[in-house]
């Protein structure tokens, strides 16, 4: 229905079905979201980069401390490229339409993580509201093969009723999900197969504008060079 290219989103048809599904199910999968050439470049960068092990508590939840264990990519260049792509004004407008969150201003805190079966990686139930500006979560599959496990699950935090279970295994497919005090989500452990590799982050209502700040920063550097 639409794809993010180096020149911004290319839309064919209507976003109505994605908007309606998100309104009722609180999550949608955006198939083949990233242009092939961009996806291949990101994967080449990932193959050359280093990873470090991350284990953390204090995922935001009403029931106390929770855990996440994963490998995190040590590659600022790849993260900056992803941030740049996902902060394109046209793409942000697509996200606003699908989610109905008109106050979304930017995508931030992006990271690339990896979960490996032999390492018992997982992410516990939490709601991401340690940052109140978060409106929607995002996770794009960057795995080059098939894995079992690593499913995204969404539930009502009061009743614990499971609302969605998504095995996002299509290369370049992206999951978009609602952030709310009424909802919790987790990622189940990887059971077997290749490691799960994904890019994740949040669409937020910070009032900041990534592209404007980027341009202002570049202009400031240029002014400094001129003065020298």
Secondary structure, DSSP 4 states (H G I P E B T S, - for coil): -EEEETTEEEE-S-SHHHHHHHHHHSEEEETT-B-HHHHHHHHHHHHHSEEEEEEE---S-TTS---EEEEEEE-HHHHHHHHHHHT-HHHHHHHHHHH--TT--EEEEEEEEEE-GGGT-EEEEE--TTSTTEEEEEEEE--SS-EEE--EEEEETTT--EEEEE---STT-EEEEE--TTEEEEEPPEEEESPEEEEEEEEE--S--HHHHHHHHHHHHHHHHHH-
